[in-house]
Amino acid sequence: MSLGRKKLQILQMLSLNLRNPQPEPVRSDAIAHRLQISMPETVLLIKVMNDMGVIQSNMEHRLCLITRKGMEYLKQAEVQ
């Protein structure tokens, strides 16, 4: 699976979290499990995406939420 595809899947997973009445940060181990990728790869993806501004994560990159910029990025990717 390509790096871009993994990023989109993470954004999709985080956007689904917003449907909850009180969205909680998503744990990186849940992302790794769902995408069937290693924790080090997941943490690296989260760090890169946090630096891009499409998600917001804690210092250890173990918890994250999608940002408004991430929602816009996801919408653009779905249109293409």
N, C-alpha and C positions, 0 to 999 in steps of 0.2 A: 504494500500500500504506500502511495506517495506521501511525502511530507505535507503537501497541500491538502490532500484528502483527510489526513489525520487531524489537521487543524480544523477543517470544516466539521468533522464528526464531533470534535470537542465542543465547538461552538453550538452545534445542534443540541448536544446533550445539555449544555448549560442554558440554552434558550428554553428547553422543555422544563427546566427547573423553575423558570419564571411563572409557569402555570400554577404552581402551588400558591395557596393563599398567603403563606409566609415563607418565601424562598430562603433556603439556608445555603451557605457556601457548599459547593460540591467537593468531596474529598478526592484527592488525586489517585488514591488506590481504587476508588470506584470507577474512575475514568480508565485507568490501566486495565482493570478487569473487563470492563465493557468493550474496550477496543482490542483487548487481547495483546497488549504490548507491555514491555517491562516498565518497572517503576522508574529506573534512571531515564529512560526515553520519555516517559510521561512528564517527569519533573522538568526535563530539558524543554519539551514542547511548551509547558506551562510558563516557564521562565521567558522563552522567546515571545510567546503570545502576550504575556504581561508587559514586556518591553515594547511591543507593538501598540499596546493600549487597547487591544480587543477584549482582554479579560483583566480582572484585578485579582491578585493572589496575595497570600500572606508571605512573610519573609522566607519561609522554608518551602514555598510553592506546594503546600500540602492541601490548601483550601482555595477555591476560586469561584468567582462569579463572572458572568458576561457583562460587558459594559455597553453603553449606547453605541460606541464605535464598533464593537463586536457585532451588535445586532444589525447595523448598517452593512458591515462587511458580509455577514451571512446573507442578507437580502440581495446584495449585488451578486454574490456567488450563485444564488438560486436562480436569478434571472438569466445568467449566462448559460 
